[in-house]
Structures are given as structure tokens and as C-alpha cells.
């Protein structure tokens, strides 16, 4: 992470504008998306961040008007943390860690909990001290870093999208993923998992995109591969998304649980609050 960069959301910009309007000499804000607080001086109508970085009222008003964007300032250049090359990828502010949104679809649980905390809770379902962990769809890396905090000795973290990986580099909440005990892999996990040795992981965190975007990662064939690479008594957490009825008495999550059992998993338990299931080999 570039230590000279500054992150701004609409809420932070409004704090600064409010202090400007009140004639305050300085303002206390977070410029790293709620990781820390700092005090910064005003010079006229400008917020002074350092010798090379400042924001005037027009810039602050622009940021304040974009509720679901995150702006990044470095070397005097202001950019939005988004990419429209293939779909629309962006970091979206919350009251804590940002979430990843792809073409309007949120890649995290976003109601009632922040994405960093929910990823930590997913990891805590299966990760034990000394575990070797496979993180199948890494995204912003929140689950992988949670696994490390829980005592994992190694995490293999797989992400298919170069765009997501580029956004991750500019997310201050993702920086713990660049740890020597986390192996970062850019690959399609549906292919990559076939290269992994049998019984080589103690735990798997499987948090794929929704079924409509990556249906193969919800199929029995992929479930059998996860079963194969898990050690005996190894554990899986699988985020399935919000259960919805397919027909009377049957939900998507229950169908996924049945496919896991068919693939060889036992002790498949629904974790309603995390919209997923745990399972054991």
C-alpha cells in the first residue's frame, strides 16, 4: 500500500465541507477508510493533506455527491476506485471496510454487518491454529487475512480477476493479504483446484460469486474436487448466498447441501446468519 495516498468517501467529504462552512481551522477525519483518524489543517478553502496533496471545495463537493464511490488521492491526482473495462467493478464505502461490487452485484453480505467482519466470521467456522487453508475466491482478501489472524500457518488464496486484484492493491483494508504466509494465485479455481494434491488442506473457505455468474462453482463436480483436496476431518465453509425458494419446501441452500453430501461431505450444517453451510470430510 502506498503510504502517501488518501482515501475519501462521500461521508468524509461532507465532514470536511461542514468544518469548512463553520470556519474551523482543522478537521479530524479518517483518510484510510475508517482504519485510523488524523487531524488536518485548512488553508483558505483547501484541505491540506501534505505538501503534494490537497483538496479544494470543488473536489470535496464532487466526492460528497458520489455516495457509492471511493476516491483515492495520490501525488495530487484524484481517481475513483473503479474499473469499467469488463463490466463495472468498484469499491463501495461502508461504515468500516469497503465492499466489492461487480456490475451492480455486491460480493459480500452487506446487511447488518460490514464485509470485513462477515468474512472473519466465515473463516472462524472452519479455521484452526496451524491449519493450511484454501481460499477459493479471494476477492478483496478479507477471508484470507482473517484465516491468518485465526492462526492458519498458510493460506492459498485464489482470485480469477486481474481487475479485482488491482482494486485490492488500492484498498487499505486488503493490505494484510500481502503476507509471506499467504500465497496469492491468479487463476480460475475451477481449473486450478484440479492441480492441487489430494488431502493437502485442513480447511476451505468457498465464497464464490452468485450462481448466475459462476454456476460451475456450485456443482457436484467442483464439490468433489474440494472434498478430494481436504484432509480427513477437514472442514469447509461454503457461502451460498441468500436462500430463495425454487419450489415448495426446497431452497437453493438446501440443494447445495444435498450436492455436498452426494460429493462425499458429512455433517453439512446450515449457518443461516452467514448465508452458507459448513461441512466435513
PyMOL commands that set and color helices and strands:
alter all, ss='L'
color gray80, all
select helices_A, chain A and resi 10-21+57-64+115-124+142-149+162-169+172-177+189-195+215-218+220-229+252-262+272-274
alter helices_A, ss='H'
color red, helices_A
select strands_A, chain A and resi 6-8+26-29+38-43+46-50+53-56+71-74+77-80+82-83+89-92+99-102+105-106+132-135+154-159+182-186+201-206+230-239+245-247+250-251+266-271+276-280
alter strands_A, ss='S'
color yellow, strands_A
deselect
rebuild
show_as cartoon
